[in-house]
Amino acid sequence: MWRWYLIFSLGLMLGACGGDSRPQAKKVRAADPERGKRIYLAQCTSCHNSDPSRDGPVGPAIKGSSQALLEARVLRGNYPPGYTPKRKTSLMPPQKALESVIPDLAAYLR
């Protein structure tokens, strides 16, 4: 009888040690245009107009900007291949802190 108790106890302990060794899937959330609007108003309007369809004091109108353009310009400070810039300036520094909200910005600017 004590053997069965020992086997049962060992089985419970070994079972408790086993975890799910599969990598955790990265949670993907849907792009949120309202969040994009809040980010735009807080981060972008000092150079771009508060109305993204109008030119700002330093930056051009950016309504309709694609996610690829935002990723290139905001994160890396360049343009996607084949894109013709609206202005010949390079004043905008990369904004790496905005990486996680690029989909939200793109959804707002559509």
OpenMM code with the backbone's topology and positions (N, CA, C; nanometers):
from openmm import Vec3, app, unit

residues = "MET TRP ARG TRP TYR LEU ILE PHE SER LEU GLY LEU MET LEU GLY ALA CYS GLY GLY ASP SER ARG PRO GLN ALA LYS LYS VAL ARG ALA ALA ASP PRO GLU ARG GLY LYS ARG ILE TYR LEU ALA GLN CYS THR SER CYS HIS ASN SER ASP PRO SER ARG ASP GLY PRO VAL GLY PRO ALA ILE LYS GLY SER SER GLN ALA LEU LEU GLU ALA ARG VAL LEU ARG GLY ASN TYR PRO PRO GLY TYR THR PRO LYS ARG LYS THR SER LEU MET PRO PRO GLN LYS ALA LEU GLU SER VAL ILE PRO ASP LEU ALA ALA TYR LEU ARG".split()
positions = [
    Vec3(0.0811, -0.1192, 0.0000),
    Vec3(0.0000, 0.0000, 0.0000),
    Vec3(0.0862, 0.1268, 0.0000),
    Vec3(0.1925, 0.1287, 0.0770),
    Vec3(0.2770, 0.2468, 0.0818),
    Vec3(0.3456, 0.2703, -0.0514),
    Vec3(0.3673, 0.1611, -0.1304),
    Vec3(0.4291, 0.1765, -0.2633),
    Vec3(0.3381, 0.2573, -0.3558),
    Vec3(0.2092, 0.2279, -0.3491),
    Vec3(0.1158, 0.3007, -0.4335),
    Vec3(0.1090, 0.4470, -0.3931),
    Vec3(0.1151, 0.4698, -0.2641),
    Vec3(0.1167, 0.6075, -0.2155),
    Vec3(0.2414, 0.6804, -0.2652),
    Vec3(0.3568, 0.6125, -0.2614),
    Vec3(0.4817, 0.6708, -0.3092),
    Vec3(0.4760, 0.6992, -0.4585),
    Vec3(0.4259, 0.6044, -0.5367),
    Vec3(0.4146, 0.6218, -0.6822),
    Vec3(0.3177, 0.7365, -0.7135),
    Vec3(0.2057, 0.7388, -0.6428),
    Vec3(0.1070, 0.8449, -0.6647),
    Vec3(0.1659, 0.9822, -0.6321),
    Vec3(0.2376, 0.9909, -0.5192),
    Vec3(0.2991, 1.1173, -0.4779),
    Vec3(0.4042, 1.1626, -0.5782),
    Vec3(0.4875, 1.0713, -0.6257),
    Vec3(0.5892, 1.1054, -0.7262),
    Vec3(0.5231, 1.1528, -0.8558),
    Vec3(0.4162, 1.0876, -0.8938),
    Vec3(0.3437, 1.1282, -1.0143),
    Vec3(0.2891, 1.2690, -1.0032),
    Vec3(0.2330, 1.3025, -0.8868),
    Vec3(0.1825, 1.4385, -0.8652),
    Vec3(0.2945, 1.5418, -0.8710),
    Vec3(0.4065, 1.5098, -0.8075),
    Vec3(0.5186, 1.6042, -0.8067),
    Vec3(0.5744, 1.6250, -0.9472),
    Vec3(0.5904, 1.5177, -1.0212),
    Vec3(0.6435, 1.5312, -1.1570),
    Vec3(0.5446, 1.6037, -1.2472),
    Vec3(0.4176, 1.5779, -1.2270),
    Vec3(0.3159, 1.6475, -1.3056),
    Vec3(0.3138, 1.7961, -1.2775),
    Vec3(0.3382, 1.8341, -1.1546),
    Vec3(0.3394, 1.9757, -1.1180),
    Vec3(0.4606, 2.0476, -1.1752),
    Vec3(0.5693, 1.9756, -1.1975),
    Vec3(0.6904, 2.0372, -1.2511),
    Vec3(0.6812, 2.0627, -1.4003),
    Vec3(0.6016, 1.9864, -1.4681),
    Vec3(0.5909, 2.0024, -1.6136),
    Vec3(0.5091, 2.1236, -1.6472),
    Vec3(0.5609, 2.2075, -1.7301),
    Vec3(0.4872, 2.3253, -1.7734),
    Vec3(0.4717, 2.3212, -1.9242),
    Vec3(0.4044, 2.4164, -1.9753),
    Vec3(0.3897, 2.4279, -2.1196),
    Vec3(0.5176, 2.4891, -2.1736),
    Vec3(0.5963, 2.4085, -2.2434),
    Vec3(0.7254, 2.4570, -2.2924),
    Vec3(0.7152, 2.5267, -2.4272),
    Vec3(0.5950, 2.5374, -2.4815),
    Vec3(0.5776, 2.6071, -2.6089),
    Vec3(0.5945, 2.7567, -2.5880),
    Vec3(0.6542, 2.8263, -2.6847),
    Vec3(0.6688, 2.9715, -2.6686),
    Vec3(0.5319, 3.0381, -2.6657),
    Vec3(0.5205, 3.1401, -2.5861),
    Vec3(0.3959, 3.2139, -2.5763),
    Vec3(0.3730, 3.2917, -2.7060),
    Vec3(0.2533, 3.2819, -2.7568),
    Vec3(0.2188, 3.3566, -2.8774),
    Vec3(0.2066, 3.5040, -2.8410),
    Vec3(0.2588, 3.5888, -2.9275),
    Vec3(0.2492, 3.7319, -2.9048),
    Vec3(0.1046, 3.7745, -2.9281),
    Vec3(0.0492, 3.8421, -2.8293),
    Vec3(-0.0887, 3.8859, -2.8416),
    Vec3(-0.0952, 4.0010, -2.9406),
    Vec3(-0.1830, 3.9862, -3.0366),
    Vec3(-0.2006, 4.0894, -3.1377),
    Vec3(-0.3344, 4.1572, -3.1105),
    Vec3(-0.3303, 4.2863, -3.0953),
    Vec3(-0.4541, 4.3593, -3.0738),
    Vec3(-0.4887, 4.4360, -3.2009),
    Vec3(-0.6139, 4.4618, -3.2167),
    Vec3(-0.6591, 4.5355, -3.3346),
    Vec3(-0.6144, 4.6808, -3.3236),
    Vec3(-0.5842, 4.7400, -3.4374),
    Vec3(-0.5471, 4.8811, -3.4406),
    Vec3(-0.6656, 4.9652, -3.3932),
    Vec3(-0.6370, 5.0644, -3.3125),
    Vec3(-0.7404, 5.1477, -3.2512),
    Vec3(-0.7256, 5.2926, -3.2988),
    Vec3(-0.8137, 5.3366, -3.3892),
    Vec3(-0.8020, 5.4742, -3.4393),
    Vec3(-0.8187, 5.5811, -3.3316),
    Vec3(-0.8991, 5.5540, -3.2290),
    Vec3(-0.9143, 5.6516, -3.1198),
    Vec3(-0.7842, 5.6663, -3.0421),
    Vec3(-0.7177, 5.5548, -3.0172),
    Vec3(-0.5865, 5.5614, -2.9509),
    Vec3(-0.4870, 5.6332, -3.0416),
    Vec3(-0.4933, 5.6048, -3.1713),
    Vec3(-0.4070, 5.6722, -3.2678),
    Vec3(-0.4278, 5.8224, -3.2663),
    Vec3(-0.5526, 5.8647, -3.2543),
    Vec3(-0.5823, 6.0084, -3.2481),
    Vec3(-0.5190, 6.0708, -3.1242),
    Vec3(-0.5319, 6.0029, -3.0090),
    Vec3(-0.4725, 6.0565, -2.8853),
    Vec3(-0.3207, 6.0657, -2.8973),
    Vec3(-0.2584, 5.9632, -2.9553),
    Vec3(-0.1129, 5.9643, -2.9746),
    Vec3(-0.0746, 6.0771, -3.0697),
    Vec3(-0.1482, 6.0907, -3.1799),
    Vec3(-0.1201, 6.1957, -3.2778),
    Vec3(-0.1277, 6.3342, -3.2129),
    Vec3(-0.2350, 6.3597, -3.1391),
    Vec3(-0.2515, 6.4907, -3.0768),
    Vec3(-0.1434, 6.5183, -2.9724),
    Vec3(-0.0985, 6.4152, -2.9033),
    Vec3(0.0030, 6.4335, -2.7992),
    Vec3(0.1450, 6.4404, -2.8553),
    Vec3(0.1725, 6.3678, -2.9628),
    Vec3(0.3104, 6.3537, -3.0097),
    Vec3(0.3421, 6.4257, -3.1407),
    Vec3(0.2434, 6.4470, -3.2239),
    Vec3(0.2717, 6.4906, -3.3614),
    Vec3(0.2360, 6.6356, -3.3918),
    Vec3(0.1467, 6.6943, -3.3130),
    Vec3(0.0940, 6.8256, -3.3503),
    Vec3(0.1895, 6.9418, -3.3264),
    Vec3(0.3004, 6.9193, -3.2602),
    Vec3(0.3946, 7.0303, -3.2459),
    Vec3(0.4588, 7.0643, -3.3801),
    Vec3(0.4660, 6.9675, -3.4693),
    Vec3(0.5215, 6.9922, -3.6036),
    Vec3(0.4147, 6.9826, -3.7120),
    Vec3(0.3239, 6.8883, -3.6978),
    Vec3(0.2150, 6.8700, -3.7939),
    Vec3(0.0913, 6.9397, -3.7382),
    Vec3(0.0004, 6.9728, -3.8226),
    Vec3(-0.1228, 7.0399, -3.7826),
    Vec3(-0.2081, 6.9471, -3.6966),
    Vec3(-0.2885, 7.0025, -3.6073),
    Vec3(-0.3794, 6.9186, -3.5287),
    Vec3(-0.4836, 6.8513, -3.6189),
    Vec3(-0.5047, 6.9083, -3.7372),
    Vec3(-0.5866, 6.8449, -3.8412),
    Vec3(-0.4889, 6.7784, -3.9379),
    Vec3(-0.4787, 6.6450, -3.9373),
    Vec3(-0.3775, 6.5787, -4.0199),
    Vec3(-0.3940, 6.5984, -4.1697),
    Vec3(-0.5068, 6.6558, -4.2135),
    Vec3(-0.5233, 6.6820, -4.3562),
    Vec3(-0.4643, 6.8165, -4.3985),
    Vec3(-0.4107, 6.8919, -4.3020),
    Vec3(-0.3530, 7.0232, -4.3319),
    Vec3(-0.2055, 7.0252, -4.2948),
    Vec3(-0.1281, 7.1045, -4.3686),
    Vec3(0.0136, 7.1214, -4.3374),
    Vec3(0.0291, 7.1876, -4.2012),
    Vec3(0.1353, 7.1487, -4.1318),
    Vec3(0.1670, 7.2094, -4.0039),
    Vec3(0.2775, 7.3111, -4.0198),
    Vec3(0.3245, 7.3708, -3.9104),
    Vec3(0.4292, 7.4716, -3.9181),
    Vec3(0.5621, 7.4155, -3.9684),
    Vec3(0.5867, 7.2878, -3.9431),
    Vec3(0.7126, 7.2263, -3.9871),
    Vec3(0.6863, 7.1053, -4.0751),
    Vec3(0.5904, 7.0222, -4.0367),
    Vec3(0.5635, 6.8979, -4.1082),
    Vec3(0.4460, 6.9090, -4.2025),
    Vec3(0.4461, 6.8274, -4.3057),
    Vec3(0.3371, 6.8315, -4.4039),
    Vec3(0.2107, 6.7633, -4.3525),
    Vec3(0.1021, 6.7784, -4.4269),
    Vec3(-0.0206, 6.7044, -4.3987),
    Vec3(0.0111, 6.5552, -4.4116),
    Vec3(-0.0402, 6.4751, -4.3200),
    Vec3(-0.0072, 6.3325, -4.3240),
    Vec3(-0.1309, 6.2428, -4.3257),
    Vec3(-0.2479, 6.3009, -4.3462),
    Vec3(-0.3688, 6.2193, -4.3570),
    Vec3(-0.3519, 6.1228, -4.4741),
    Vec3(-0.3885, 5.9984, -4.4509),
    Vec3(-0.3781, 5.8971, -4.5553),
    Vec3(-0.2439, 5.8271, -4.5602),
    Vec3(-0.1529, 5.8617, -4.4704),
    Vec3(-0.0213, 5.7967, -4.4687),
    Vec3(-0.0366, 5.6480, -4.4388),
    Vec3(0.0348, 5.5669, -4.5138),
    Vec3(0.0282, 5.4221, -4.4948),
    Vec3(0.1093, 5.3800, -4.3725),
    Vec3(0.0822, 5.2603, -4.3266),
    Vec3(0.1587, 5.2077, -4.2137),
    Vec3(0.3052, 5.1908, -4.2522),
    Vec3(0.3322, 5.1521, -4.3768),
    Vec3(0.4714, 5.1367, -4.4225),
    Vec3(0.5448, 5.2708, -4.4184),
    Vec3(0.4779, 5.3772, -4.4607),
    Vec3(0.5392, 5.5104, -4.4555),
    Vec3(0.5645, 5.5518, -4.3106),
    Vec3(0.4667, 5.5296, -4.2237),
    Vec3(0.4840, 5.5665, -4.0825),
    Vec3(0.5983, 5.4893, -4.0187),
    Vec3(0.6059, 5.3595, -4.0471),
    Vec3(0.7149, 5.2790, -3.9900),
    Vec3(0.8504, 5.3307, -4.0371),
    Vec3(0.8626, 5.3579, -4.1666),
    Vec3(0.9902, 5.4057, -4.2204),
    Vec3(1.0254, 5.5428, -4.1646),
    Vec3(0.9317, 5.6337, -4.1685),
    Vec3(0.9598, 5.7722, -4.1304),
    Vec3(0.9720, 5.7896, -3.9791),
    Vec3(0.8777, 5.7344, -3.9041),
    Vec3(0.8749, 5.7548, -3.7593),
    Vec3(0.9830, 5.6717, -3.6893),
    Vec3(1.0011, 5.5479, -3.7322),
    Vec3(1.0946, 5.4604, -3.6613),
    Vec3(1.2384, 5.4704, -3.7105),
    Vec3(1.2558, 5.4897, -3.8424),
    Vec3(1.3917, 5.4882, -3.8976),
    Vec3(1.4379, 5.6228, -3.9538),
    Vec3(1.3464, 5.7165, -3.9671),
    Vec3(1.3839, 5.8483, -4.0180),
    Vec3(1.4093, 5.8515, -4.1672),
    Vec3(1.3571, 5.7522, -4.2418),
    Vec3(1.3729, 5.7524, -4.3873),
    Vec3(1.2363, 5.7296, -4.4526),
    Vec3(1.2355, 5.7010, -4.5806),
    Vec3(1.1114, 5.6798, -4.6534),
    Vec3(1.1122, 5.5398, -4.7145),
    Vec3(0.9936, 5.4837, -4.7400),
    Vec3(0.9891, 5.3539, -4.8071),
    Vec3(1.0425, 5.3670, -4.9504),
    Vec3(1.0917, 5.2592, -5.0092),
    Vec3(1.1414, 5.2647, -5.1467),
    Vec3(1.0340, 5.3169, -5.2428),
    Vec3(1.0737, 5.4087, -5.3277),
    Vec3(0.9844, 5.4632, -5.4283),
    Vec3(0.8940, 5.5762, -5.3813),
    Vec3(0.9005, 5.6116, -5.2557),
    Vec3(0.8154, 5.7184, -5.2035),
    Vec3(0.8800, 5.8536, -5.2309),
    Vec3(0.8019, 5.9484, -5.2780),
    Vec3(0.8504, 6.0841, -5.3014),
    Vec3(0.8031, 6.1726, -5.1861),
    Vec3(0.8962, 6.2263, -5.1070),
    Vec3(0.8573, 6.3097, -4.9927),
    Vec3(0.7832, 6.4360, -5.0360),
    Vec3(0.6943, 6.4837, -4.9504),
    Vec3(0.6200, 6.6061, -4.9767),
    Vec3(0.7069, 6.7290, -4.9580),
    Vec3(0.8070, 6.7167, -4.8702),
    Vec3(0.8999, 6.8272, -4.8443),
    Vec3(1.0416, 6.7731, -4.8484),
    Vec3(1.1362, 6.8587, -4.8777),
    Vec3(1.2769, 6.8184, -4.8888),
    Vec3(1.3527, 6.8316, -4.7568),
    Vec3(1.2834, 6.8368, -4.6446),
    Vec3(1.3508, 6.8525, -4.5157),
    Vec3(1.3744, 6.7158, -4.4510),
    Vec3(1.4656, 6.7140, -4.3573),
    Vec3(1.4897, 6.5903, -4.2808),
    Vec3(1.4969, 6.6253, -4.1322),
    Vec3(1.4043, 6.7078, -4.0884),
    Vec3(1.4037, 6.7551, -3.9503),
    Vec3(1.3514, 6.6520, -3.8513),
    Vec3(1.2696, 6.5594, -3.8972),
    Vec3(1.2061, 6.4664, -3.8043),
    Vec3(1.3025, 6.3553, -3.7625),
    Vec3(1.3358, 6.3514, -3.6338),
    Vec3(1.4226, 6.2433, -3.5863),
    Vec3(1.3414, 6.1150, -3.5663),
    Vec3(1.4056, 5.9999, -3.5692),
    Vec3(1.3331, 5.8747, -3.5411),
    Vec3(1.2682, 5.8798, -3.4027),
    Vec3(1.1519, 5.8226, -3.3917),
    Vec3(1.0737, 5.8206, -3.2678),
    Vec3(1.0493, 5.6742, -3.2287),
    Vec3(1.1537, 5.6041, -3.1917),
    Vec3(1.1450, 5.4600, -3.1632),
    Vec3(1.0441, 5.4262, -3.0538),
    Vec3(1.0180, 5.5172, -2.9629),
    Vec3(0.9227, 5.4919, -2.8546),
    Vec3(0.7799, 5.4734, -2.9067),
    Vec3(0.7539, 5.5143, -3.0295),
    Vec3(0.6199, 5.5031, -3.0875),
    Vec3(0.5980, 5.3724, -3.1631),
    Vec3(0.6948, 5.2840, -3.1606),
    Vec3(0.6865, 5.1605, -3.2404),
    Vec3(0.5576, 5.0824, -3.2151),
    Vec3(0.5179, 5.0692, -3.0911),
    Vec3(0.4001, 4.9871, -3.0596),
    Vec3(0.2683, 5.0517, -3.1006),
    Vec3(0.2683, 5.1806, -3.1306),
    Vec3(0.1432, 5.2490, -3.1645),
    Vec3(0.1318, 5.2866, -3.3126),
    Vec3(0.2276, 5.2455, -3.3927),
    Vec3(0.2220, 5.2756, -3.5362),
    Vec3(0.0911, 5.2247, -3.5993),
    Vec3(0.0464, 5.1008, -3.5692),
    Vec3(-0.0809, 5.0577, -3.6268),
    Vec3(-0.1985, 5.1478, -3.5860),
    Vec3(-0.1971, 5.1971, -3.4634),
    Vec3(-0.3026, 5.2871, -3.4179),
    Vec3(-0.2965, 5.4206, -3.4930),
    Vec3(-0.1776, 5.4749, -3.5107),
    Vec3(-0.1613, 5.5991, -3.5867),
    Vec3(-0.2091, 5.5811, -3.7310),
    Vec3(-0.1698, 5.4685, -3.7918),
    Vec3(-0.2107, 5.4417, -3.9304),
    Vec3(-0.3629, 5.4315, -3.9397),
    Vec3(-0.4258, 5.3672, -3.8411),
    Vec3(-0.5714, 5.3546, -3.8417),
    Vec3(-0.6382, 5.4920, -3.8300),
    Vec3(-0.5829, 5.5788, -3.7485),
    Vec3(-0.6368, 5.7137, -3.7337),
    Vec3(-0.6170, 5.7964, -3.8610),
    Vec3(-0.5023, 5.7851, -3.9222),
    Vec3(-0.4716, 5.8687, -4.0383),
    Vec3(-0.5369, 5.8207, -4.1682),
    Vec3(-0.5934, 5.7017, -4.1695),
    Vec3(-0.6583, 5.6516, -4.2913),
    Vec3(-0.7673, 5.7405, -4.3369),
] * unit.nanometer
topology = app.Topology()
chain = topology.addChain("A")
for resn in residues:
    res = topology.addResidue(resn, chain)
    for name in ("N", "CA", "C"):
        topology.addAtom(name, app.Element.getBySymbol(name[0]), res)
